[in-house]
Amino acid sequence: MTCRFVNDSGILTSRRFKSPSAFLIPMASNVWFGVHVPPEGRDFEEMKKLCTGAERLGYDLFTVTDHFMNMANPNGPGNHPLECWTTLAGLAAVTNRIRLGPLVGCYAYRRPTVLTKMATTVDIVSGGRLVFGIGAGWHEAEFNGFLGRFPPAGTRLRGLEEAVEICKGMFTSERTTYTGKQFKVEDVLNSPLPVQRPPPIMVGGGGERRTLKIAARHADISHFFAGDLPTLEQKLRVLRKHCETVNRDFDGIRKGTSASVILGRNDGETESKLRKAAKARGVPVEDLRKRMGPAFGTPEKVTQNLEAYIDKGVGLITLSFYDVEDMALFAEEIIPRLK
């Protein structure tokens, strides 16, 4: 795939995306901790309160989902989400330090050229704090309802890579031309350009054959789910192999994973919160316990669990809190031990 750009001097240049080295962000010496909040069932005032609260507590990143319908019950009443990018724009205007982004945006819901313009605006509004999360999408009801069809996985993944290439071009040059199998762009304008050129690109998904290879080629952050250490080690092995194939520095990619948090100051409080969370969600306690990963337990236990992830190379942990009150306890008791 080849893109053509007009540089700042007005000279037409070409670039073939074999390596994203020009788009790397500096690797920090410590791990990032993020707070992930789906907007489902929440109005903007609540989203603003949670985001500004995360910023005050010192978290590095605040992410939202990119969905148009309730994920678990897309055809049910109520609890449907605010739109992702307009929510992020609002949050960008009321925060000062914390990074913001979708975890992750579906490339197919908006044409890549329009998506880039929207993301550019959020980066400008935030003063350069956008993390550009992007993925292939999976929610069949949303695809059918909003786009009229749900393409097969191969088609979605091919479109994802082309969209990333278009967005990268538009983030760094005012004029971009691109020809791919799914998308064609002719001399599209993106002005003004974002503050970050480009914003860090976070490719979401752990598919070992295609998604992690796209991350190896294009991502500054590769974000995938790893509920236990063996799964994490397997994903990292695959990502490293893809990096070798595409001649990419494995250590130049920040590795991210997510964790659901139930935190108690002692075992009794932890168990009480687990039972409360299970009841609120209408699931058996033991079923929820099996789904909990490394961020379940006392501060001492969670610190030990997450330290093992960091030792394996994880540089971003996005946290979903069953009880938002645990945001403060996590920030006070755990983050200082791991930074």
C-alpha positions in Angstrom: 0.0 0.0 0.0 1.4 3.4 -1.0 0.4 6.8 0.3 1.4 10.2 -1.2 1.7 13.3 1.0 2.3 17.0 0.7 4.9 18.0 3.2 5.2 21.3 5.0 7.1 22.9 2.1 4.4 22.0 -0.4 6.4 19.2 -2.0 4.7 16.0 -3.0 6.4 12.9 -1.5 5.6 9.2 -1.4 5.9 6.8 1.5 5.4 3.0 1.5 4.4 1.7 5.0 6.7 -1.2 5.7 7.7 0.1 9.1 6.1 2.6 11.4 9.4 3.7 12.9 8.7 7.3 12.0 5.6 7.2 14.2 7.1 5.8 17.4 6.4 7.4 20.7 9.2 7.5 23.4 8.9 4.6 25.7 8.4 5.7 29.3 10.5 4.2 32.1 7.3 3.1 33.9 4.0 1.6 33.3 0.9 3.5 32.5 -2.3 2.9 34.4 -5.6 3.7 32.7 -9.3 3.8 33.8 -11.7 2.3 31.3 -15.4 3.3 31.5 -18.0 2.2 29.0 -20.6 5.1 28.6 -23.5 2.6 28.7 -26.2 3.8 31.0 -24.2 6.9 32.0 -24.9 10.5 31.1 -22.1 13.0 30.3 -22.1 14.5 33.8 -21.2 11.0 35.2 -18.6 10.4 32.5 -17.1 13.8 33.3 -17.0 13.1 37.0 -15.3 9.8 36.5 -12.7 11.2 34.1 -11.8 14.2 36.1 -11.7 12.0 39.2 -9.2 9.7 37.4 -7.1 12.7 36.5 -7.0 14.0 40.1 -6.0 10.6 41.3 -3.0 10.5 38.9 -4.1 7.9 36.3 -2.4 8.2 33.0 -5.2 7.4 30.6 -9.0 7.4 30.5 -10.7 5.3 27.8 -14.2 4.7 26.6 -15.8 2.1 24.4 -16.9 2.8 20.9 -20.4 1.4 20.6 -23.8 2.6 19.5 -25.8 0.0 21.4 -25.6 -1.8 24.8 -23.0 -4.5 24.2 -24.7 -7.3 26.2 -28.3 -6.4 25.3 -28.3 -4.4 22.0 -32.1 -4.6 21.5 -33.2 -4.1 25.1 -34.5 -0.9 26.6 -32.2 1.7 28.2 -28.6 1.7 29.1 -27.4 2.5 25.6 -24.2 4.5 25.3 -23.2 8.0 24.4 -21.3 8.2 21.1 -17.5 7.6 21.6 -15.8 10.5 19.8 -18.2 13.3 20.8 -17.9 12.1 24.4 -14.1 12.2 24.1 -14.2 15.7 22.7 -16.3 16.8 25.7 -13.9 15.2 28.2 -10.9 16.7 26.4 -12.4 20.2 27.1 -12.8 19.6 30.9 -9.4 17.9 31.6 -5.8 19.1 31.5 -3.4 16.2 31.9 -4.8 12.8 31.5 -4.6 11.1 28.1 -7.9 10.1 26.4 -8.9 7.6 23.8 -11.3 4.9 22.7 -10.6 1.3 23.8 -10.8 0.8 20.9 -12.6 2.6 18.1 -14.1 0.5 15.3 -12.6 1.7 12.0 -15.7 0.7 10.0 -18.2 2.9 11.8 -16.8 6.0 10.2 -14.9 6.4 6.9 -11.2 6.6 7.7 -10.9 10.1 6.3 -13.7 11.3 8.6 -12.4 9.3 11.5 -9.0 11.0 11.2 -10.6 14.5 11.1 -12.6 13.6 14.3 -9.5 12.2 16.0 -7.5 15.2 15.0 -10.0 17.5 16.5 -10.0 15.6 19.8 -6.2 15.8 19.9 -6.3 19.6 19.3 -9.1 20.1 21.9 -7.0 18.1 24.4 -3.8 19.9 23.7 -2.2 16.7 22.4 -3.5 14.0 24.8 -5.2 11.6 22.4 -4.4 7.9 22.3 -5.8 6.8 18.9 -7.3 3.4 19.7 -8.5 1.4 16.7 -9.7 -2.1 16.0 -11.7 -4.3 13.5 -14.9 -4.3 15.4 -17.0 -7.3 16.5 -20.5 -6.3 17.4 -22.7 -7.9 14.8 -25.9 -6.1 15.8 -24.2 -2.7 15.4 -22.8 -3.5 12.1 -26.1 -4.7 10.8 -28.1 -1.9 12.3 -25.9 1.0 11.5 -24.0 -0.2 8.4 -26.4 -2.7 6.9 -24.0 -5.7 6.9 -21.5 -7.6 9.0 -18.4 -8.4 6.9 -16.4 -11.6 7.6 -13.4 -11.3 9.8 -10.9 -11.3 6.9 -12.6 -8.3 5.3 -12.7 -6.4 8.6 -9.1 -7.0 9.3 -8.0 -5.9 5.8 -10.1 -2.8 6.2 -8.5 -2.2 9.6 -5.0 -2.1 8.2 -5.9 0.1 5.3 -7.7 2.5 7.7 -4.6 2.7 10.0 -2.4 3.5 7.0 -4.8 6.3 5.8 -5.1 7.7 9.3 -1.3 7.7 9.8 -0.8 9.6 6.6 -3.5 12.2 7.4 -2.1 12.7 10.9 1.3 13.8 9.6 0.5 15.5 6.2 -2.1 18.0 5.2 -2.7 16.1 1.9 -3.0 12.3 1.5 -3.6 10.0 -1.5 -4.1 6.3 -0.9 -5.1 3.3 -2.9 -6.0 0.0 -1.2 -8.4 -2.9 -1.9 -11.2 -1.4 0.3 -10.4 2.3 0.4 -9.3 4.9 -2.1 -8.4 8.4 -1.1 -7.5 11.2 -3.5 -5.7 14.3 -2.2 -7.7 14.5 1.0 -7.1 17.5 3.2 -6.5 17.3 6.9 -6.0 20.9 8.2 -5.3 21.8 10.9 -3.0 18.9 11.7 -3.1 17.3 15.2 -0.8 18.5 18.0 0.8 15.1 18.0 2.0 14.1 14.6 0.8 11.4 14.8 -1.0 10.6 18.1 0.1 7.3 19.5 -1.7 4.5 17.7 -3.1 1.7 19.8 -4.2 -1.4 17.9 -6.7 -3.4 19.9 -7.1 -7.2 19.7 -5.2 -10.3 20.3 -5.8 -12.3 17.2 -2.5 -14.1 16.7 -2.5 -14.5 12.9 -3.7 -11.1 11.7 -4.4 -8.5 14.4 -1.0 -8.9 16.2 0.7 -8.7 12.9 -1.1 -5.4 12.1 0.0 -4.2 15.6 3.6 -5.2 14.8 3.5 -3.2 11.6 1.7 -0.1 12.8 1.1 0.2 16.5 2.8 2.3 19.1 0.6 0.4 21.6 -0.6 -3.2 21.2 -3.5 -3.8 23.5 -4.9 -7.3 24.0 -6.7 -9.2 26.8 -4.5 -11.6 28.9 -6.4 -12.9 31.9 -3.4 -14.9 33.1 0.3 -15.1 32.7 0.4 -18.0 30.3 -1.9 -16.2 27.9 0.2 -13.0 28.2 3.4 -14.9 27.5 1.8 -16.5 24.4 0.6 -13.2 23.0 4.0 -11.6 23.6 5.7 -14.5 21.8 3.4 -14.1 18.8 3.9 -10.3 18.7 7.6 -10.7 18.9 7.6 -13.1 16.0 5.5 -10.8 13.9 7.9 -8.0 14.7 10.8 -10.0 13.5 8.9 -10.8 10.3 8.2 -7.1 9.5 11.6 -5.9 10.8 10.1 -4.0 13.7 11.7 -3.3 17.1 9.6 -5.4 19.6 10.7 -3.2 22.5 9.5 -0.1 20.6 5.9 -1.2 21.1 4.1 -0.6 24.4 2.2 -3.7 25.4 -1.2 -3.1 27.0 -3.7 -5.3 28.7 -6.9 -4.9 30.7 -8.0 -6.0 34.1 -11.2 -5.9 36.0 -10.8 -4.6 39.6 -12.4 -5.8 42.8 -10.3 -4.5 45.6 -10.6 -5.0 49.4 -8.4 -4.0 52.3 -8.7 -7.6 53.6 -10.0 -10.9 52.3 -13.4 -10.4 54.0 -14.0 -7.1 52.3 -12.8 -8.5 48.9 -15.3 -11.4 49.2 -18.1 -9.0 50.2 -17.5 -6.9 47.1 -17.4 -9.9 44.9 -20.8 -11.1 46.1 -22.2 -7.6 45.7 -20.9 -7.3 42.2 -22.2 -10.8 41.2 -25.6 -9.9 42.6 -25.7 -6.6 40.7 -25.0 -8.4 37.5 -27.2 -11.4 38.1 -24.4 -14.0 37.8 -23.3 -16.7 40.3 -20.5 -15.6 42.6 -18.2 -18.4 41.5 -18.8 -17.6 37.8 -17.6 -14.1 38.4 -14.7 -15.3 40.5 -13.5 -17.4 37.5 -13.6 -14.3 35.3 -11.5 -12.2 37.6 -7.9 -11.7 36.6 -4.9 -10.3 38.4 -6.7 -7.2 39.9 -8.9 -9.2 42.3 -7.9 -9.2 46.0 -6.2 -7.1 48.6 -3.8 -4.3 47.6 -0.8 -6.6 48.5 -2.1 -9.4 46.3 -3.0 -7.2 43.4 0.3 -5.5 43.5 2.1 -8.8 43.4 0.0 -10.1 40.5 0.4 -7.0 38.4 4.1 -6.8 39.1 4.4 -10.2 37.4 2.7 -8.7 34.3 5.0 -5.7 34.3 8.0 -7.9 34.6 6.9 -9.7 31.5 6.9 -6.4 29.6 3.4 -4.9 30.0 3.6 -1.1 29.9 -0.1 -0.2 30.0 -2.8 -1.7 32.3 -6.4 -0.4 31.7 -8.6 -1.0 34.7 -12.3 -1.5 34.8 -13.7 -1.0 38.3 -16.7 -2.9 39.5 -16.9 -0.4 42.3 -15.8 3.1 41.3 -14.8 3.8 44.9 -11.9 1.4 44.4 -10.3 3.9 42.0 -9.0 5.9 44.9 -7.8 2.8 46.8 -6.0 1.5 43.8 -4.3 4.9 43.1 -3.2 5.3 46.7 -2.2 1.8 47.6 -1.0 0.1 44.4 0.2 2.5 41.8 3.0 4.0 43.9 4.4 0.5 44.4 4.5 -0.3 40.7 5.6 3.0 39.2 
